[in-house]
Amino acid sequence: MKRFIHLFGAFALVVFLSCQKDKGLHSGFVDLKQMIPNLELDLRYKGNHNFVGRPIRGYEANKLFISREAAEALVKVQQELSKGGLGIKAFDAYRPQRAVQNFMEWALDIQDTVAKQEFYPDVDKRDLFKLGYIAEKSGHTRGSTIDLTIIDLVTKEEIDMGSAFDFFGIQSHHDYTQLSAEQIANRQKLRNIMEKYGFKTIEEEWWHYTLKNEPFPDTYFDFLIR
């Protein structure tokens, strides 16, 4: 009986989120640009410059949503970076579940490789699931994950991280050592400040950080970005 109640509760949560998904910004989320006015945005999935090569389902506005708790931590990151003339540039944060589904559909279409040369030149598209680049669920959908880099606040230029955002390959791994001393130091600078303010990374992507104490650890949202 308890198992039934647990399963029913999970089903009810999914139904509730489905009913709410198109009604606008969830009450636990904020527009990060409103919290950090000098935040630089390069929202790749709203346009064509991404590994799919076209806009992704669910991204309907140039806005970056994230949980309030993650946003408050990122304000502190930006404040500390700004003391040295640096700041945050964000590529993605909250990601609707429908966007993750869009990625999965794309990954199954082996012939669609329009952006391969830039984003996954050394990876066979048939291996994207096996290597973990594409998955059925993403931490981004829980709302406390962000993809970001560091920029010069005056020139808006990114500091050199040794590989581009969303590059599928070992060059993007934290333990990749065939980089210049400056590139290694830049990655470590980002990691140090993000960990200082409560974020954790994954070893395969130098740009990917999730708030350790995320407020929605078991919830995958699907409201539109608009």
Residue frames as a rotation matrix with the C-alpha (Angstrom) as fourth column:
MET 1
0.565 0.825 0.000 0.00
0.825 -0.565 0.000 0.00
0.000 0.000 -1.000 0.00
LYS 2
0.445 -0.493 -0.748 2.84
0.134 -0.789 0.600 2.42
-0.885 -0.367 -0.285 0.89
ARG 3
-0.633 -0.682 0.367 4.51
0.424 0.091 0.901 1.60
-0.648 0.726 0.232 -2.43
PHE 4
-0.079 0.697 0.712 1.27
0.985 -0.054 0.162 2.45
0.151 0.715 -0.683 -4.24
ILE 5
0.791 0.392 -0.470 0.96
0.512 -0.845 0.156 5.76
-0.335 -0.364 -0.869 -2.39
HIS 6
-0.028 -0.899 -0.437 4.59
0.122 -0.437 0.891 6.61
-0.992 -0.029 0.122 -3.22
LEU 7
-0.703 -0.221 0.676 4.10
0.648 0.193 0.737 5.82
-0.293 0.956 0.007 -6.89
PHE 8
0.300 0.891 0.341 0.83
0.943 -0.331 0.037 7.75
0.145 0.310 -0.939 -6.99
GLY 9
0.627 -0.119 -0.770 2.52
0.319 -0.863 0.392 10.74
-0.711 -0.491 -0.503 -5.39
ALA 10
-0.498 -0.865 -0.064 5.29
0.203 -0.188 0.961 10.69
-0.843 0.466 0.269 -7.99
PHE 11
-0.469 0.413 0.781 2.70
0.881 0.160 0.445 10.42
0.059 0.897 -0.439 -10.76
ALA 12
0.610 0.758 -0.229 0.75
0.781 -0.624 0.014 13.32
-0.133 -0.187 -0.973 -9.31
LEU 13
0.171 -0.642 -0.747 3.91
0.164 -0.729 0.664 15.45
-0.972 -0.236 -0.019 -9.24
VAL 14
-0.782 -0.455 0.426 4.55
0.443 0.075 0.894 14.75
-0.439 0.887 0.143 -12.92
VAL 15
-0.048 0.862 0.504 0.94
0.972 -0.076 0.223 15.60
0.230 0.500 -0.835 -13.78
PHE 16
0.647 0.279 -0.709 1.13
0.550 -0.815 0.181 18.81
-0.527 -0.508 -0.681 -11.74
LEU 17
-0.264 -0.833 -0.486 4.34
0.089 -0.523 0.848 19.90
-0.960 0.180 0.212 -13.43
SER 18
-0.699 0.064 0.712 2.88
0.706 0.221 0.673 19.06
-0.114 0.973 -0.200 -16.83
CYS 19
0.363 0.923 0.127 -0.15
0.927 -0.372 0.057 21.23
0.100 0.098 -0.990 -16.11
GLN 20
0.696 -0.117 -0.709 2.06
0.279 -0.865 0.417 24.09
-0.662 -0.488 -0.569 -14.92
LYS 21
-0.048 -0.946 0.321 4.81
0.772 0.169 0.613 23.86
-0.634 0.277 0.722 -17.52
ASP 22
-0.383 -0.091 0.919 3.48
0.838 -0.453 0.305 26.48
0.389 0.887 0.250 -19.93
LYS 23
0.656 0.749 -0.092 2.17
0.702 -0.562 0.437 28.98
0.275 -0.351 -0.895 -17.37
GLY 24
0.672 -0.455 0.584 5.41
-0.311 -0.889 -0.336 30.94
0.672 0.044 -0.739 -17.05
LEU 25
-0.312 -0.948 0.067 8.35
-0.390 0.063 -0.918 31.11
0.866 -0.313 -0.390 -14.68
HIS 26
0.246 0.318 -0.916 8.16
0.606 0.687 0.401 28.74
0.756 -0.654 -0.023 -11.70
SER 27
0.892 0.244 0.380 7.97
-0.089 -0.730 0.678 30.53
0.443 -0.639 -0.629 -8.36
GLY 28
0.768 -0.638 -0.055 11.30
0.294 0.275 0.915 29.06
-0.569 -0.719 0.399 -7.22
PHE 29
0.030 -0.747 0.664 13.20
0.993 0.100 0.067 30.48
-0.116 0.657 0.745 -10.20
VAL 30
0.443 0.042 -0.896 14.54
0.094 -0.996 0.000 33.90
-0.892 -0.084 -0.445 -11.19
ASP 31
0.891 -0.269 0.365 15.81
0.327 -0.177 -0.928 35.61
0.315 0.947 -0.070 -14.31
LEU 32
0.329 -0.833 -0.445 19.56
0.904 0.142 0.404 35.69
-0.274 -0.535 0.799 -13.58
LYS 33
-0.364 -0.457 0.811 20.13
0.729 -0.682 -0.057 38.83
0.580 0.570 0.582 -15.66
GLN 34
0.487 0.620 0.615 17.85
0.035 -0.718 0.695 40.73
0.873 -0.317 -0.371 -13.28
MET 35
0.937 -0.205 -0.284 19.98
0.318 0.158 0.935 39.61
-0.146 -0.966 0.213 -10.33
ILE 36
-0.049 -0.992 -0.116 23.29
0.533 -0.124 0.837 40.28
-0.845 -0.021 0.535 -12.13
PRO 37
0.763 0.499 -0.410 22.78
-0.019 -0.618 -0.786 43.21
-0.646 0.608 -0.462 -14.55
ASN 38
0.257 -0.737 -0.625 26.32
-0.930 -0.365 0.047 43.02
-0.263 0.569 -0.779 -15.96
LEU 39
0.000 -0.139 0.990 26.01
-0.006 0.990 0.139 39.29
-1.000 -0.006 0.000 -16.64
GLU 40
-0.445 -0.177 -0.878 27.02
-0.861 -0.185 0.473 38.46
-0.246 0.967 -0.070 -20.22
LEU 41
0.255 0.637 0.728 24.77
-0.261 0.770 -0.582 36.00
-0.931 -0.042 0.363 -22.06
ASP 42
-0.555 -0.285 -0.781 25.48
-0.831 0.175 0.527 33.73
-0.013 0.943 -0.334 -25.02
LEU 43
-0.046 0.679 0.733 22.38
-0.558 0.591 -0.582 31.55
-0.828 -0.436 0.352 -25.01
ARG 44
-0.807 -0.533 -0.254 23.40
-0.493 0.370 0.787 28.93
-0.325 0.761 -0.561 -27.53
TYR 45
-0.789 0.490 0.371 20.24
0.521 0.854 -0.020 26.83
-0.326 0.177 -0.928 -27.54
LYS 46
0.153 0.822 -0.548 18.06
0.140 -0.567 -0.812 29.79
-0.978 0.047 -0.202 -28.48
GLY 47
0.383 -0.095 -0.919 19.88
-0.809 -0.515 -0.283 30.07
-0.446 0.852 -0.274 -31.83
ASN 48
0.918 0.001 -0.397 21.83
-0.290 0.685 -0.669 27.99
0.271 0.729 0.629 -34.34
HIS 49
0.050 -0.998 -0.023 25.32
-0.631 -0.014 -0.776 28.05
0.774 0.053 -0.631 -32.78
ASN 50
0.155 0.002 0.988 25.16
-0.873 0.468 0.136 24.77
-0.462 -0.884 0.074 -30.87
PHE 51
-0.716 -0.600 0.356 25.95
-0.411 0.775 0.480 21.10
-0.564 0.197 -0.802 -31.42
VAL 52
-0.031 0.777 0.628 22.55
0.526 0.547 -0.651 20.46
-0.850 0.310 -0.426 -33.01
GLY 53
-0.847 -0.417 0.330 22.85
0.500 -0.413 0.761 23.40
-0.182 0.809 0.558 -35.38
ARG 54
-0.387 0.779 0.493 19.40
0.182 -0.460 0.869 24.91
0.904 0.426 0.036 -34.84
PRO 55
-0.398 0.299 0.868 17.20
-0.822 -0.536 -0.192 26.37
0.407 -0.790 0.459 -32.05
ILE 56
-0.905 0.001 -0.425 16.21
0.168 0.920 -0.355 23.87
0.390 -0.392 -0.833 -29.38
ARG 57
-0.030 0.998 -0.052 12.63
0.312 0.059 0.948 23.18
0.949 0.012 -0.314 -28.32
GLY 58
0.454 0.332 -0.827 11.57
0.874 0.017 0.486 25.14
0.176 -0.943 -0.282 -25.24
TYR 59
-0.427 -0.661 -0.617 13.93
0.680 -0.684 0.262 28.10
-0.596 -0.308 0.742 -25.71
GLU 60
0.240 0.679 0.694 11.66
0.955 -0.293 -0.044 30.93
0.174 0.673 -0.719 -26.85
ALA 61
0.958 0.039 0.283 13.38
0.002 -0.992 0.128 34.00
0.286 -0.122 -0.950 -25.36
ASN 62
0.032 -0.999 0.040 16.87
0.191 -0.033 -0.981 35.29
0.981 0.039 0.190 -24.63
LYS 63
0.443 0.173 0.879 16.46
-0.797 -0.372 0.475 34.73
0.410 -0.912 -0.027 -20.91
LEU 64
-0.433 -0.642 -0.632 18.42
-0.112 0.734 -0.670 32.67
0.895 -0.219 -0.389 -18.42
PHE 65
0.540 0.696 0.473 16.37
-0.638 -0.028 0.769 31.13
0.549 -0.717 0.429 -15.64
ILE 66
-0.442 -0.660 -0.607 17.83
0.063 0.653 -0.755 29.44
0.895 -0.372 -0.247 -12.57
SER 67
0.343 0.572 -0.745 16.76
0.793 0.249 0.556 28.61
0.503 -0.782 -0.368 -9.02
ARG 68
0.821 0.036 0.569 16.83
-0.173 -0.935 0.310 31.53
0.544 -0.353 -0.761 -6.61
GLU 69
0.845 -0.522 0.121 19.35
0.011 0.243 0.970 29.75
-0.535 -0.818 0.211 -4.38
ALA 70
0.218 -0.780 0.586 21.77
0.934 0.341 0.107 29.21
-0.283 0.524 0.803 -7.26
ALA 71
0.450 0.023 0.893 21.28
0.527 -0.814 -0.245 32.81
0.721 0.581 -0.378 -8.39
GLU 72
0.968 -0.066 0.244 22.13
-0.230 -0.631 0.741 34.17
0.105 -0.773 -0.625 -4.94
ALA 73
0.513 -0.833 0.207 25.37
0.398 0.444 0.803 32.15
-0.761 -0.330 0.559 -4.96
LEU 74
0.143 -0.443 0.885 26.22
0.986 -0.011 -0.165 33.38
0.083 0.896 0.436 -8.46
VAL 75
0.863 0.146 0.483 25.79
0.113 -0.989 0.098 37.00
0.492 -0.030 -0.870 -7.35
LYS 76
0.786 -0.611 0.089 28.62
-0.207 -0.125 0.970 36.37
-0.582 -0.781 -0.224 -4.88
VAL 77
0.217 -0.699 0.682 30.74
0.810 0.519 0.274 34.77
-0.546 0.493 0.678 -7.64
GLN 78
0.418 0.016 0.908 30.24
0.748 -0.573 -0.334 37.83
0.515 0.819 -0.251 -9.84
GLN 79
0.978 -0.029 0.208 31.01
-0.137 -0.839 0.527 40.23
0.160 -0.543 -0.824 -7.02
GLU 80
0.529 -0.837 0.141 34.33
0.085 0.217 0.972 38.53
-0.844 -0.502 0.186 -6.27
LEU 81
0.118 -0.482 0.868 35.34
0.954 0.296 0.035 38.23
-0.274 0.825 0.495 -9.92
SER 82
0.727 0.278 0.628 34.53
0.530 -0.809 -0.256 41.89
0.437 0.519 -0.735 -10.55
LYS 83
0.838 -0.480 -0.258 37.20
-0.037 -0.522 0.852 42.95
-0.544 -0.705 -0.455 -8.05
GLY 84
-0.215 -0.948 0.234 39.72
0.230 0.184 0.956 41.76
-0.949 0.260 0.179 -10.63
GLY 85
-0.381 0.121 -0.917 37.89
-0.739 -0.636 0.223 43.19
-0.556 0.762 0.332 -13.62
LEU 86
-0.970 0.028 -0.240 36.37
-0.121 0.803 0.583 39.84
0.209 0.595 -0.776 -14.52
GLY 87
-0.280 0.931 0.235 32.84
-0.868 -0.141 -0.475 38.50
-0.409 -0.338 0.848 -14.70
ILE 88
-0.395 0.283 0.874 30.54
0.124 0.959 -0.254 35.66
-0.910 0.008 -0.414 -15.71
LYS 89
-0.456 0.394 -0.798 29.40
-0.890 -0.174 0.422 34.73
0.027 0.903 0.430 -19.19
ALA 90
-0.341 0.440 0.831 26.60
-0.304 0.785 -0.540 32.14
-0.889 -0.437 -0.134 -19.21
PHE 91
-0.889 -0.008 -0.458 25.63
-0.442 0.273 0.854 29.74
0.118 0.962 -0.246 -21.99
ASP 92
-0.099 0.867 -0.489 22.77
-0.116 0.478 0.871 27.84
0.988 0.143 0.053 -20.35
ALA 93
-0.791 -0.054 0.610 21.11
-0.612 0.040 -0.790 27.23
0.018 -0.998 -0.065 -16.99
TYR 94
-0.184 0.794 0.579 17.56
-0.284 0.521 -0.805 25.93
-0.941 -0.312 0.130 -16.54
ARG 95
-0.850 -0.094 -0.518 16.71
-0.524 0.245 0.816 23.60
0.050 0.965 -0.257 -19.43
PRO 96
0.138 0.977 0.165 13.14
-0.957 0.174 -0.231 22.41
-0.255 -0.126 0.959 -20.10
GLN 97
-0.162 -0.137 0.977 12.66
-0.159 0.981 0.112 18.64
-0.974 -0.137 -0.181 -20.24
ARG 98
0.822 0.516 0.241 11.30
0.170 0.181 -0.969 19.05
-0.544 0.837 0.061 -23.77
ALA 99
0.581 -0.709 -0.401 14.74
-0.813 -0.475 -0.337 20.39
0.049 0.522 -0.852 -24.78
VAL 100
-0.354 -0.677 0.645 16.39
-0.690 0.655 0.309 17.26
-0.631 -0.336 -0.699 -23.40
GLN 101
0.261 0.548 0.795 13.93
0.227 0.765 -0.602 15.20
-0.938 0.338 0.075 -25.43
ASN 102
0.931 0.042 -0.364 14.85
-0.307 -0.452 -0.838 17.27
-0.199 0.891 -0.408 -28.47
PHE 103
0.002 -0.999 -0.041 18.52
-0.981 -0.010 0.194 16.40
-0.194 0.040 -0.980 -27.92
MET 104
-0.310 -0.082 0.947 17.63
-0.228 0.974 0.010 12.71
-0.923 -0.213 -0.320 -27.71
GLU 105
0.716 0.632 0.295 15.65
0.185 0.236 -0.954 12.83
-0.673 0.738 0.052 -30.94
TRP 106
0.713 -0.525 -0.465 18.56
-0.701 -0.528 -0.479 14.55
0.005 0.667 -0.745 -32.67
ALA 107
-0.223 -0.879 0.422 21.06
-0.851 0.387 0.356 12.00
-0.476 -0.280 -0.834 -31.35
LEU 108
-0.001 0.307 0.952 19.03
0.087 0.948 -0.306 9.15
-0.996 0.083 -0.028 -32.83
ASP 109
0.963 0.269 -0.007 19.15
0.036 -0.155 -0.987 10.75
-0.267 0.951 -0.159 -36.29
ILE 110
0.299 -0.939 0.169 22.62
0.562 0.317 0.764 9.55
-0.771 -0.134 0.622 -37.27
GLN 111
0.063 -0.251 0.966 22.57
0.984 -0.144 -0.102 11.42
0.165 0.957 0.238 -40.59
ASP 112
0.841 0.308 0.445 22.11
0.253 -0.951 0.180 14.84
0.478 -0.039 -0.877 -38.95
THR 113
0.318 -0.834 -0.451 25.70
0.904 0.123 0.409 15.99
-0.285 -0.538 0.793 -38.40
VAL 114
0.682 0.039 0.730 25.59
0.483 -0.774 -0.409 19.61
0.549 0.632 -0.547 -39.53
ALA 115
0.756 -0.369 0.541 27.59
-0.566 -0.784 0.256 20.86
0.329 -0.500 -0.801 -36.51
LYS 116
0.921 -0.361 -0.145 29.96
0.389 0.865 0.316 17.89
0.011 -0.347 0.938 -36.13
GLN 117
0.259 -0.914 0.312 33.15
0.606 -0.097 -0.789 19.62
0.752 0.393 0.529 -37.26
GLU 118
-0.091 -0.276 0.957 32.93
-0.408 -0.866 -0.289 22.29
0.908 -0.417 -0.034 -34.58
PHE 119
0.246 0.362 0.899 31.47
-0.942 -0.131 0.310 20.41
0.230 -0.923 0.308 -31.63
TYR 120
0.496 -0.087 0.864 32.30
-0.423 0.845 0.328 16.70
-0.758 -0.528 0.382 -31.92
PRO 121
0.397 -0.364 -0.843 34.88
-0.911 -0.041 -0.411 16.18
0.115 0.930 -0.348 -34.70
ASP 122
-0.598 -0.757 -0.264 36.49
-0.691 0.654 -0.308 13.13
0.406 -0.002 -0.914 -33.06
VAL 123
-0.676 0.443 0.589 33.34
-0.300 0.566 -0.768 11.45
-0.674 -0.696 -0.250 -31.73
ASP 124
-0.884 0.465 -0.048 31.09
0.199 0.467 0.862 9.11
0.423 0.752 -0.505 -33.69
LYS 125
-0.471 0.763 0.441 27.53
-0.782 -0.593 0.190 10.36
0.407 -0.256 0.877 -33.23
ARG 126
0.305 0.597 -0.742 26.41
-0.195 0.802 0.565 6.79
0.932 -0.028 0.361 -32.56
ASP 127
-0.254 -0.515 -0.819 28.51
0.702 0.484 -0.522 6.88
0.665 -0.708 0.239 -29.36
LEU 128
-0.466 0.034 0.884 27.00
-0.288 -0.950 -0.116 10.03
0.837 -0.309 0.452 -27.85
PHE 129
0.644 0.733 0.218 24.71
-0.499 0.187 0.846 8.09
0.580 -0.654 0.486 -25.48
LYS 130
0.678 -0.416 -0.606 27.40
0.543 0.839 0.033 5.60
0.495 -0.351 0.795 -24.48
LEU 131
-0.376 -0.923 0.087 29.90
0.677 -0.338 -0.654 8.36
0.633 -0.187 0.751 -23.71
GLY 132
-0.155 0.412 -0.898 27.37
0.946 -0.201 -0.256 10.31
-0.286 -0.889 -0.359 -21.67
TYR 133
-0.975 -0.222 -0.022 27.11
0.204 -0.925 0.320 13.41
-0.092 0.308 0.947 -23.85
ILE 134
-0.420 0.908 0.017 23.36
-0.647 -0.313 0.696 12.85
0.637 0.281 0.718 -24.37
ALA 135
-0.972 0.133 -0.195 21.06
0.231 0.711 -0.665 11.46
0.050 -0.691 -0.721 -21.66
GLU 136
-0.235 0.971 0.041 17.35
0.712 0.143 0.687 11.11
0.662 0.191 -0.725 -20.90
LYS 137
0.827 0.458 -0.326 17.62
0.553 -0.553 0.624 13.43
0.106 -0.696 -0.710 -17.90
SER 138
-0.100 -0.851 0.516 19.79
0.503 -0.491 -0.711 16.47
0.858 0.188 0.477 -17.25
GLY 139
-0.328 -0.111 -0.938 20.73
0.927 -0.228 -0.297 18.29
-0.181 -0.967 0.177 -14.06
HIS 140
-0.986 -0.032 0.161 19.94
0.082 -0.946 0.315 21.50
0.142 0.324 0.935 -15.92
THR 141
-0.320 0.947 0.015 16.26
0.098 0.018 0.995 20.57
0.942 0.320 -0.099 -15.84
ARG 142
0.112 0.300 -0.947 16.29
0.955 0.232 0.187 20.63
0.276 -0.925 -0.260 -12.03
GLY 143
0.755 0.413 0.509 17.11
0.419 -0.901 0.111 24.33
0.505 0.130 -0.853 -12.27
SER 144
0.896 -0.437 -0.076 20.34
-0.175 -0.505 0.845 24.76
-0.408 -0.744 -0.529 -10.29
THR 145
0.129 -0.849 0.513 22.95
0.740 0.427 0.520 23.97
-0.660 0.312 0.683 -12.94
ILE 146
0.815 0.065 -0.576 24.73
-0.246 -0.861 -0.444 26.54
-0.525 0.504 -0.686 -15.07
ASP 147
0.363 -0.730 0.579 27.16
0.925 0.356 -0.131 26.41
-0.111 0.583 0.805 -18.00
LEU 148
0.990 0.016 -0.138 29.51
0.023 -0.998 0.052 29.37
-0.137 -0.055 -0.989 -17.82
THR 149
0.178 -0.977 0.114 32.93
0.896 0.113 -0.429 30.85
0.406 0.179 0.896 -18.34
ILE 150
0.256 -0.206 -0.944 34.87
0.609 -0.724 0.323 33.92
-0.750 -0.658 -0.060 -17.23
ILE 151
0.428 -0.091 0.899 35.22
0.801 -0.423 -0.424 37.10
0.419 0.901 -0.108 -19.27
ASP 152
-0.799 -0.571 -0.189 37.01
0.601 -0.774 -0.202 40.43
-0.031 -0.275 0.961 -19.10
LEU 153
0.022 0.912 -0.410 34.27
0.779 -0.272 -0.564 42.86
-0.626 -0.307 -0.717 -18.01
VAL 154
-0.082 -0.112 -0.990 35.60
-0.278 -0.952 0.131 45.65
-0.957 0.286 0.047 -20.22
THR 155
-0.704 -0.309 -0.639 36.28
-0.677 0.022 0.736 43.83
-0.214 0.951 -0.225 -23.48
LYS 156
0.394 0.887 0.242 33.68
-0.825 0.457 -0.333 41.06
-0.406 -0.069 0.911 -22.91
GLU 157
0.099 -0.441 -0.892 36.25
-0.721 0.586 -0.370 38.58
0.686 0.679 -0.260 -24.23
GLU 158
0.971 0.232 -0.051 36.38
-0.154 0.780 0.606 35.09
0.180 -0.581 0.794 -22.75
ILE 159
0.112 -0.948 0.299 39.55
-0.910 0.023 0.414 34.03
-0.400 -0.319 -0.860 -20.97
ASP 160
-0.064 -0.233 -0.970 41.22
-0.808 0.583 -0.087 31.05
0.586 0.779 -0.225 -22.66
MET 161
0.356 0.306 0.883 39.93
-0.811 0.570 0.129 27.74
-0.464 -0.762 0.452 -21.30
GLY 162
-0.602 -0.763 0.235 41.65
-0.534 0.603 0.593 25.53
-0.594 0.231 -0.771 -23.87
SER 163
-0.842 0.435 0.320 38.47
0.536 0.602 0.592 24.24
0.064 0.670 -0.740 -25.49
ALA 164
-0.728 0.614 0.304 35.13
-0.419 -0.750 0.511 25.73
0.542 0.244 0.804 -26.45
PHE 165
-0.446 0.712 0.543 31.84
-0.691 0.112 -0.714 25.40
-0.569 -0.693 0.442 -24.60
ASP 166
0.553 0.778 0.298 29.99
-0.506 0.598 -0.621 22.17
-0.662 0.193 0.725 -25.49
PHE 167
0.010 -0.603 -0.798 33.00
-0.928 0.292 -0.232 20.61
0.373 0.743 -0.556 -27.19
PHE 168
0.883 0.349 0.313 32.48
-0.436 0.858 0.273 16.85
-0.173 -0.377 0.910 -26.97
GLY 169
0.533 -0.759 -0.373 35.94
0.077 0.482 -0.873 15.43
0.842 0.437 0.315 -26.37
ILE 170
0.417 -0.433 -0.799 38.66
0.888 0.379 0.259 14.78
0.191 -0.818 0.542 -23.82
GLN 171
-0.527 -0.646 0.552 39.97
0.547 -0.755 -0.362 18.31
0.651 0.111 0.751 -24.34
SER 172
0.024 0.650 0.759 37.04
-0.355 -0.705 0.615 19.53
0.935 -0.284 0.214 -22.23
HIS 173
0.585 0.196 -0.787 37.79
0.520 0.653 0.550 17.24
0.622 -0.731 0.280 -19.27
HIS 174
0.917 -0.220 0.331 39.13
-0.388 -0.680 0.623 18.74
0.088 -0.700 -0.709 -16.06
ASP 175
0.546 -0.742 0.389 41.99
-0.006 0.461 0.887 16.23
-0.837 -0.487 0.248 -15.98
TYR 176
0.784 -0.290 0.549 43.13
0.601 0.137 -0.787 17.00
0.153 0.947 0.282 -19.55
THR 177
0.480 -0.695 -0.536 46.74
0.405 -0.366 0.838 18.16
-0.778 -0.619 0.106 -19.27
GLN 178
-0.323 -0.637 0.700 47.76
0.924 -0.051 0.380 18.99
-0.207 0.769 0.605 -22.83
LEU 179
0.769 0.558 0.313 47.01
0.577 -0.816 0.037 22.67
0.276 0.152 -0.949 -22.23
SER 180
-0.124 -0.793 0.597 49.11
0.173 -0.609 -0.774 25.75
0.977 0.007 0.212 -21.66
ALA 181
-0.732 -0.209 -0.648 49.86
0.661 0.010 -0.750 26.87
0.164 -0.978 0.131 -18.11
GLU 182
-0.907 0.421 0.007 47.51
-0.418 -0.899 -0.133 29.81
-0.050 -0.123 0.991 -18.63
GLN 183
-0.225 0.863 -0.452 44.64
-0.546 0.272 0.792 27.59
0.807 0.425 0.410 -19.79
ILE 184
-0.231 0.070 -0.971 45.07
0.598 0.797 -0.085 25.25
0.767 -0.600 -0.225 -16.82
ALA 185
-0.910 -0.163 -0.382 45.16
0.407 -0.531 -0.743 28.22
-0.082 -0.831 0.550 -14.45
ASN 186
-0.731 0.682 0.016 42.03
-0.630 -0.684 0.368 29.70
0.262 0.259 0.930 -16.01
ARG 187
-0.032 0.719 -0.694 40.07
-0.087 0.690 0.719 26.49
0.996 0.083 0.040 -15.58
GLN 188
-0.393 -0.196 -0.898 41.26
0.802 0.405 -0.439 26.26
0.450 -0.893 -0.002 -12.00
LYS 189
-0.996 0.062 0.065 40.25
-0.082 -0.920 -0.382 29.88
0.036 -0.386 0.922 -11.36
LEU 190
-0.287 0.951 -0.111 36.69
-0.687 -0.124 0.716 29.10
0.668 0.282 0.689 -12.45
ARG 191
0.069 0.305 -0.950 36.59
0.298 0.902 0.311 25.88
0.952 -0.305 -0.029 -10.46
ASN 192
-0.735 -0.449 -0.508 37.97
0.599 -0.080 -0.797 27.47
0.317 -0.890 0.328 -7.30
ILE 193
-0.916 0.375 0.146 35.48
-0.402 -0.867 -0.294 30.32
0.016 -0.328 0.945 -7.19
MET 194
-0.085 0.924 -0.372 32.49
-0.609 0.247 0.754 28.15
0.789 0.291 0.542 -8.08
GLU 195
-0.032 0.021 -0.999 33.36
0.530 0.848 0.001 25.60
0.847 -0.530 -0.038 -5.41
LYS 196
-0.932 -0.355 -0.077 33.96
0.268 -0.528 -0.806 28.41
0.245 -0.772 0.587 -2.91
TYR 197
-0.687 0.720 0.097 30.33
-0.719 -0.654 -0.236 29.50
-0.107 -0.231 0.967 -3.30
GLY 198
-0.242 0.617 0.748 28.76
-0.546 0.551 -0.631 26.08
-0.802 -0.561 0.204 -3.10
PHE 199
0.620 0.458 -0.637 28.88
-0.780 0.269 -0.565 24.57
-0.087 0.847 0.524 -6.58
LYS 200
0.004 -0.603 0.798 30.24
-0.112 0.792 0.600 21.24
-0.994 -0.092 -0.064 -7.78
THR 201
-0.100 -0.145 -0.984 31.41
-0.963 -0.236 0.133 20.24
-0.252 0.961 -0.116 -11.22
ILE 202
0.874 0.137 0.465 31.51
-0.017 0.967 -0.253 17.13
-0.485 0.214 0.848 -13.40
GLU 203
0.063 -0.995 0.074 34.87
0.099 0.080 0.992 15.94
-0.993 -0.056 0.103 -14.63
GLU 204
-0.122 -0.106 0.987 33.94
0.906 0.394 0.154 15.85
-0.405 0.913 0.048 -18.32
GLU 205
0.326 0.353 0.877 32.95
0.733 -0.681 0.001 19.52
0.597 0.642 -0.481 -18.75
TRP 206
-0.654 -0.686 -0.320 35.01
0.736 -0.477 -0.481 22.45
0.177 -0.550 0.816 -17.44
TRP 207
-0.810 0.348 0.472 32.01
-0.204 -0.922 0.329 24.83
0.549 0.170 0.818 -17.88
HIS 208
0.049 0.935 -0.352 29.34
-0.021 0.353 0.935 22.80
0.999 -0.038 0.036 -16.01
TYR 209
-0.936 -0.344 0.069 28.46
-0.055 -0.050 -0.997 23.54
0.347 -0.937 0.028 -12.35
THR 210
0.069 0.966 -0.248 25.59
0.256 0.223 0.941 22.51
0.964 -0.128 -0.232 -10.08
LEU 211
-0.067 0.001 0.998 24.67
-0.838 -0.543 -0.056 23.98
0.542 -0.840 0.037 -6.70
LYS 212
-0.864 -0.353 -0.359 25.48
-0.134 0.848 -0.513 21.31
0.485 -0.396 -0.780 -4.11
ASN 213
-0.751 0.645 -0.143 22.41
0.340 0.192 -0.921 22.05
-0.567 -0.740 -0.363 -2.01
GLU 214
-0.908 0.416 0.049 20.04
-0.129 -0.388 0.913 22.42
0.398 0.823 0.406 -4.95
PRO 215
-0.632 0.694 0.344 16.44
-0.666 -0.262 -0.698 23.10
-0.395 -0.671 0.628 -3.89
PHE 216
0.504 0.848 -0.163 14.80
-0.800 0.387 -0.459 20.72
-0.326 0.362 0.873 -6.39
PRO 217
-0.449 -0.879 0.161 17.07
-0.753 0.469 0.461 17.62
-0.481 0.085 -0.873 -6.40
ASP 218
-0.713 0.222 0.665 14.36
0.285 0.958 -0.015 15.23
-0.640 0.179 -0.747 -7.62
THR 219
0.377 0.915 -0.147 12.23
0.299 -0.270 -0.915 17.45
-0.877 0.301 -0.375 -9.83
TYR 220
-0.727 -0.545 0.417 12.62
0.548 -0.094 0.831 17.82
-0.414 0.833 0.367 -13.60
PHE 221
-0.063 0.725 -0.686 10.77
0.039 -0.685 -0.727 20.89
-0.997 -0.073 0.015 -14.84
ASP 222
-0.479 -0.053 0.876 9.36
0.839 0.265 0.475 21.58
-0.257 0.963 -0.083 -18.28
PHE 223
0.578 0.653 -0.488 8.09
0.439 -0.754 -0.489 25.17
-0.687 0.068 -0.723 -18.30
LEU 224
0.571 -0.286 0.769 9.04
0.761 -0.166 -0.627 27.21
0.307 0.944 0.123 -21.35
ILE 225
-0.357 -0.683 -0.637 11.78
0.697 -0.649 0.305 29.84
-0.622 -0.336 0.708 -21.42
ARG 226
-0.235 0.348 0.907 9.87
0.804 -0.455 0.383 32.89
0.546 0.820 -0.173 -22.62
